[in-house]
Amino acid sequence: MKTIHSPSRRDFLKHAGLATTGLLILPSGFLRGQNAPSNRINVASVGVAGMGRGDIDGISNAGANIIGLCDVDARHLAGAKKRHSRAAVFSDYRVMFDKLGKDIDAVSVSTPDHTHFTVAYSAVDLGKHVYVQKPLCHTIDQVRRLTKLAIERKVVTQMGNQGQSSPHIRKAKEWYEAGLLGKVSLVEAWSNRPQGGGWKQGLASYLPTEKTPDTLDWNLWLGPVSERPYSPAVHPFKWRGYYEFGCGALGDMAIHLMNDAYYVLDLTAPTEIEVDIPGKSQVAYPTASTVTFHFPGNDKRGPVKVVWYDGGRKPKTPKMGSLGANGSILHGDDFVLSLCGWGNTFTPFVSKETLEELNSRAPREKYKRIKGSHYKNWVEAIRNGGQATSHFAYSGPFAEVILLGVIAQRLGRPLKWNAQKGEFVGDPEANQLIKAPTPRRGFYA
């Protein structure tokens, strides 16, 4: 897929009509770098509320220097400024990139799904390291283009699926490869989302609109997508349930909960996806779903079926175990292993005596454990060289798997996938959803 080449920062801003816009407050002497020790990584953050707040604080706690804060909502920006008072603040990420330019080492992207790509692609094209929230991008085409550009620019990347830095996933891989589980041909993963998640799915249409809040730049929030009136049923946060802006419960939680099996079993791309939903909507993801991914075998294992449940659906509870609101289970010949890439748990569903026996046969540590947080792993990779644990060459193909399921949910029918060609087999309608619509002027998609 052809890579888009970014114009210069000045030209980009000029053509977008933004050279003189944007909220900007710069501390005295900021651009000369007096405010940051030379051995710290300077990070500019786009999206500062919700998960953005956690990302910024996590990156700061990992030893990086937050020099720029950007958000389209002035209320959120003011709150972030109180916590990181030395950072400059902006309403438009393009203005921030232009103003801070060479002082930025890295960028964190914690915006709604539909704007991940336009922000991250712009940052990577400028040679900035990036931390991007899951599910990385909104479309498969965007994932591939962003991953390709990041490899070309040789930047350090990390997707925000924190479980990939947890010891539980490495322990599970060691146990599996040592043969303790036996053959694994079935995995089940589930989430209660959207229940308890703060958004609705299954909506037949967009809900009534209202006057845009004075503190919100709705045009910038929409970013690359087509113009539509403001609705409090979309922002704040409720955007996740709509096709146009989010990836639903599957995109929100499977990126955590299916990663265990993807990593442990060395899965690649599925060849077929099946879906069971209660009904289709023109604008929103289903209230509940069961999505089945069929992965081919390789020289080390046979085929694997991964079944995803959301909206209150769950797998049958195995013997000697219990199922929480979110999790995954690997069905081995010898026992069922419960893993949770969201809570980072490792629980064999066996008796106390069997667990003692398994622990006595547990293999020696084979995969190096990550020291510190997922954020620190990224910051240290920037500082010292090398790759972060969820770098895009790993997390990009995995994000594609989840986005294949998202497309199956939208269409409500089985799909066959040709990973080498990057297309669905004999399904023009599905293939249209691989790419985003043409973006509005001034944005990428």
C-alpha positions in Angstrom: 0.0 0.0 0.0 1.4 3.3 -1.0 2.8 5.6 1.7 1.6 9.2 2.0 4.4 11.7 2.2 3.8 14.6 4.5 4.3 18.2 3.5 6.6 20.4 5.5 5.2 21.6 8.8 4.9 25.2 7.6 3.2 24.1 4.3 0.9 21.7 6.2 -0.2 24.5 8.5 -0.5 27.0 5.7 -2.7 24.8 3.5 -4.8 23.8 6.5 -5.3 27.5 7.3 -3.9 27.0 10.8 -0.7 29.0 10.9 -2.1 31.6 13.3 -4.6 29.5 15.2 -4.5 27.3 18.3 -4.3 27.9 22.0 -0.7 28.5 22.9 1.1 29.3 26.2 4.8 29.1 26.3 6.8 29.5 29.5 9.7 32.0 29.4 12.8 30.4 27.9 11.0 27.2 26.9 12.2 26.9 23.3 15.8 27.3 24.5 15.4 24.1 26.5 16.3 25.5 30.0 13.4 23.7 31.6 14.4 20.1 30.8 17.5 18.2 31.8 19.5 17.1 28.8 19.2 13.5 29.7 15.4 13.4 29.7 13.1 12.6 26.8 10.8 15.5 25.7 7.3 14.3 25.1 4.3 16.2 23.5 0.9 14.6 24.4 -2.2 14.8 22.3 -5.4 14.0 24.2 -5.2 14.7 27.9 -8.4 13.4 29.5 -9.5 9.9 30.4 -6.9 7.5 29.2 -4.9 10.5 28.1 -4.4 11.6 31.7 -3.1 8.1 32.6 -0.8 8.0 29.7 0.7 11.5 30.4 1.2 10.7 34.1 2.6 7.3 33.3 5.1 8.7 30.8 6.1 11.4 33.2 6.5 8.9 36.0 8.7 6.9 33.7 11.2 9.8 33.6 10.2 11.7 30.5 9.6 15.5 30.4 6.1 16.6 29.3 6.8 19.7 27.2 3.5 20.0 25.3 -0.2 19.3 26.0 -2.8 19.3 23.3 -6.6 18.8 23.6 -9.6 20.1 21.7 -11.5 20.7 25.0 -10.2 23.7 27.0 -11.6 22.2 30.2 -9.5 19.1 29.9 -6.5 21.1 28.9 -6.7 23.4 31.9 -6.8 20.3 34.2 -3.7 18.8 32.6 -1.9 22.2 32.8 -2.4 22.1 36.6 -0.7 18.8 36.8 2.1 19.6 34.3 2.5 23.3 34.8 5.8 23.7 32.8 4.2 22.3 29.6 3.0 24.5 26.8 -0.7 24.0 25.9 -2.4 23.9 22.5 -5.8 23.1 21.0 -4.4 21.8 17.7 -1.7 19.2 17.4 -0.5 20.6 14.1 0.3 23.9 15.7 2.0 22.2 18.6 4.2 20.2 16.2 5.1 23.4 14.3 5.8 25.6 17.4 7.7 23.0 19.4 9.3 21.2 16.4 12.8 20.2 17.1 12.3 20.2 20.9 9.9 17.2 20.7 11.6 13.8 21.0 8.4 11.8 21.2 4.6 12.1 21.0 1.8 10.2 22.9 -1.5 9.9 21.1 -4.5 9.3 23.4 -7.3 10.7 21.2 -10.5 8.9 19.9 -9.8 6.0 17.5 -10.7 8.0 14.3 -7.9 10.5 14.9 -5.1 8.1 16.0 -3.8 7.9 12.5 -3.7 11.6 11.5 -1.9 12.5 14.7 0.5 9.5 14.8 1.3 9.6 11.1 2.1 13.3 11.3 4.4 12.7 14.3 6.2 9.7 12.8 6.7 11.6 9.5 8.5 14.2 11.5 10.8 11.6 13.0 9.2 11.5 16.4 8.9 8.4 18.5 5.3 7.5 19.3 3.1 5.9 22.0 -0.3 5.3 20.5 -3.4 4.1 22.4 -5.1 0.9 21.3 -6.4 -0.3 18.9 -3.6 1.6 17.1 -5.7 2.9 14.2 -9.3 3.0 12.9 -8.7 0.9 9.8 -6.5 -1.9 8.5 -5.0 0.3 5.8 -4.0 2.9 8.4 -2.3 0.3 10.6 -0.2 -0.9 7.6 0.8 2.5 6.5 1.6 3.8 9.9 3.7 0.6 10.7 5.5 0.9 7.4 6.4 4.6 7.9 7.5 3.9 11.5 9.9 1.3 10.3 11.2 3.6 7.5 11.8 6.5 10.0 13.4 4.1 12.5 11.4 5.5 15.4 10.6 3.7 18.7 6.9 2.8 18.9 4.6 1.4 21.5 0.8 0.6 21.4 -1.1 1.0 24.7 -1.9 -2.6 25.5 -0.1 -2.7 28.8 -0.4 -6.4 29.3 2.3 -6.9 26.7 4.8 -5.7 29.3 3.4 -8.0 32.1 5.3 -11.0 33.4 2.1 -13.2 33.2 2.2 -13.4 29.4 5.8 -14.5 29.3 5.3 -17.1 32.0 2.3 -18.5 30.0 4.4 -18.7 26.9 7.1 -20.6 28.7 4.6 -23.1 30.2 3.0 -23.6 26.8 6.3 -24.1 25.0 7.5 -26.5 27.7 4.4 -28.6 27.0 2.6 -28.2 30.3 -0.7 -27.3 28.7 -0.5 -29.9 26.0 -2.1 -29.0 22.6 -4.1 -25.8 22.5 -6.7 -25.6 19.7 -9.4 -23.4 21.4 -9.1 -20.0 23.1 -12.1 -18.0 24.5 -11.9 -14.4 25.5 -14.7 -12.0 26.7 -15.6 -8.7 28.1 -18.8 -7.3 29.6 -18.3 -4.0 27.6 -20.1 -1.9 26.6 -21.9 -2.5 29.9 -20.0 -0.6 32.5 -17.9 1.1 29.9 -19.8 4.3 29.7 -21.1 4.1 26.1 -24.0 2.6 24.2 -24.1 0.3 21.2 -26.8 -1.0 18.9 -28.1 2.6 18.3 -30.3 2.8 15.1 -29.2 6.4 14.4 -27.3 9.3 15.8 -29.0 10.8 18.8 -30.3 14.4 18.9 -27.7 17.2 18.6 -27.1 20.2 20.8 -25.2 23.5 20.7 -21.5 22.8 20.9 -20.0 23.6 24.3 -18.0 26.9 24.3 -14.9 25.0 25.6 -14.9 22.5 22.8 -13.4 22.9 19.3 -15.8 20.4 17.6 -14.3 20.9 14.2 -10.9 19.7 15.5 -12.5 16.9 17.4 -14.0 15.6 14.1 -10.6 15.8 12.5 -10.6 13.8 9.2 -14.2 12.6 9.2 -17.1 14.4 7.5 -18.8 17.3 9.3 -21.8 16.6 11.5 -23.5 18.5 14.3 -22.3 18.1 17.9 -24.0 15.6 20.0 -23.4 14.8 23.7 -24.2 11.2 22.8 -20.9 11.2 20.9 -18.6 13.4 23.0 -17.4 13.1 25.6 -16.3 9.4 25.4 -19.5 7.9 24.0 -18.0 8.0 20.5 -16.7 4.4 20.9 -20.0 2.8 20.0 -20.2 4.5 16.5 -18.6 3.1 13.4 -17.4 6.5 12.3 -15.4 7.2 15.4 -14.6 4.0 17.4 -14.2 0.3 17.2 -16.7 -0.8 19.8 -16.2 -3.2 22.6 -14.1 -5.5 20.5 -11.7 -2.7 19.6 -11.6 -1.5 23.1 -11.0 -4.7 25.1 -10.0 -7.6 22.7 -6.8 -5.6 22.1 -6.0 -6.5 25.7 -7.7 -9.8 26.2 -6.9 -11.6 22.9 -3.2 -10.5 23.0 -2.5 -13.3 25.5 -3.3 -16.0 23.0 -1.8 -14.0 20.1 1.6 -13.8 21.9 1.6 -17.2 23.6 0.6 -19.2 20.6 2.5 -17.2 18.0 -0.7 -16.5 16.0 -0.5 -14.6 12.7 -3.5 -13.6 10.6 -6.8 -15.5 10.6 -8.1 -17.0 7.4 -11.8 -16.8 8.3 -14.0 -14.8 10.7 -17.5 -15.7 11.8 -19.9 -13.5 13.7 -23.1 -13.8 15.6 -24.9 -10.6 16.5 -28.5 -9.8 17.5 -29.0 -7.3 14.7 -27.2 -4.8 12.5 -27.2 -1.0 12.6 -26.3 1.6 10.0 -24.2 3.6 12.5 -23.3 1.6 15.6 -21.8 -1.6 16.7 -24.0 -4.4 18.1 -25.2 -4.6 21.7 -23.5 -8.0 21.9 -21.5 -10.3 19.7 -19.7 -13.6 19.4 -16.8 -13.4 16.9 -14.9 -16.5 15.9 -11.4 -16.2 14.4 -9.9 -19.2 12.6 -6.1 -19.2 12.6 -4.1 -21.6 10.4 -1.6 -24.1 11.9 2.2 -23.9 11.5 5.2 -26.2 11.9 4.9 -26.0 15.7 1.1 -26.3 16.3 -2.2 -27.1 14.7 -5.0 -24.7 13.8 -6.4 -22.5 16.6 -9.9 -21.2 17.0 -10.3 -18.0 19.1 -13.8 -17.1 20.1 -14.6 -13.6 21.4 -17.7 -12.7 23.4 -18.9 -9.2 24.5 -22.0 -7.4 25.6 -22.7 -9.8 28.5 -22.0 -13.0 26.6 -19.5 -15.4 28.1 -18.0 -18.9 27.4 -19.2 -21.8 29.5 -17.4 -21.8 32.9 -14.7 -24.5 33.0 -14.5 -27.0 35.9 -12.5 -25.8 38.9 -12.6 -22.2 37.8 -14.7 -19.0 37.6 -15.0 -16.3 35.0 -14.8 -12.6 35.8 -16.2 -9.7 33.8 -13.2 -9.8 31.5 -10.6 -12.4 30.6 -9.4 -15.2 28.4 -9.0 -19.0 28.8 -6.6 -21.3 26.8 -8.1 -24.8 26.6 -5.2 -27.2 26.8 -5.3 -31.0 26.6 -4.1 -31.2 30.2 -5.9 -28.2 31.8 -7.5 -24.8 31.2 -5.3 -21.7 31.8 -7.0 -18.5 32.6 -5.1 -15.3 31.5 -6.2 -11.7 31.7 -4.1 -9.1 29.7 -6.1 -6.3 31.3 -5.6 -7.4 34.9 -2.3 -9.3 34.2 -3.4 -12.6 35.9 -2.2 -16.2 35.4 -4.5 -18.8 36.9 -4.4 -22.6 36.0 -7.9 -24.1 36.6 -6.6 -27.1 38.5 -6.6 -28.6 42.0 -4.1 -27.4 44.6 -2.2 -30.7 44.3 -2.0 -30.5 40.5 -0.9 -26.9 40.7 1.9 -27.9 43.1 2.9 -30.6 40.6 2.8 -28.2 37.7 5.0 -25.6 39.6 7.5 -28.4 40.2 7.8 -28.9 36.5 7.7 -25.2 35.5 10.4 -24.3 33.1 13.2 -21.9 33.8 12.7 -18.3 32.8 13.2 -18.1 29.0 11.7 -14.7 28.1 13.2 -11.6 29.7 10.8 -9.8 32.0 10.1 -6.1 31.5 11.2 -4.0 34.3 8.9 -1.2 35.3 5.8 0.0 33.5 4.7 -0.2 29.8 5.5 3.5 29.6 8.9 3.1 31.1 9.6 0.3 28.7 8.9 2.8 25.8 10.9 5.7 27.4 13.9 3.4 28.1 13.8 2.1 24.5 14.0 5.7 23.3 16.8 6.5 25.6 18.9 3.4 25.2 18.0 2.1 21.7 16.2 -1.0 20.7 12.5 -1.8 20.6 9.6 -1.5 23.1 7.7 -4.6 23.8 4.5 -3.7 21.8 6.4 -2.1 18.9 4.3 -1.6 15.7 6.0 -4.5 13.9 4.3 -6.7 16.5 1.2 -4.7 17.6 0.3 -3.6 14.0 -0.4 -7.1 12.7 -2.2 -7.9 16.0 -4.4 -4.8 15.7 -5.3 -5.9 12.2 -6.7 -9.1 13.6 -9.0 -7.1 15.9 -10.0 -4.8 13.0 -11.0 -7.8 10.9 -13.4 -8.7 13.6 -14.7 -5.2 13.7 -15.5 -5.3 10.0 -17.3 -8.7 10.5 -19.4 -7.1 13.3 -20.4 -4.2 10.9 -21.5 -6.5 8.1 -22.9 -9.3 10.3 -21.7 -12.1 8.1 -18.7 -14.5 7.8 -15.6 -13.3 6.0 -12.6 -14.9 4.4 -9.3 -13.0 4.6 -6.2 -13.2 2.4 -3.5 -11.7 4.5 -0.8 -11.7 1.8 -3.0 -9.7 -0.6 -4.5 -7.7 2.3 -8.0 -8.2 1.1 -11.2 -10.2 1.7 -11.9 -13.0 -0.7 -14.8 -12.2 -3.1 -16.3 -9.5 -0.9 -16.1 -6.0 -2.4 -18.3 -4.5 0.4 -15.9 -5.7 3.1 -12.9 -4.6 1.1 -14.3 -1.0 1.1 -14.0 -1.0 4.9 -10.3 -1.7 4.8 -9.6 2.0 4.1 -11.1 5.1 5.7 -13.1 7.6 3.6 -11.2 10.5 2.0 -10.3 12.8 4.9 -11.2 16.4 5.2 -8.6 19.0 4.1 -5.7 19.3 6.6 -5.9 15.8 8.0 -4.7 12.3 7.1 -6.8 9.2 7.0 
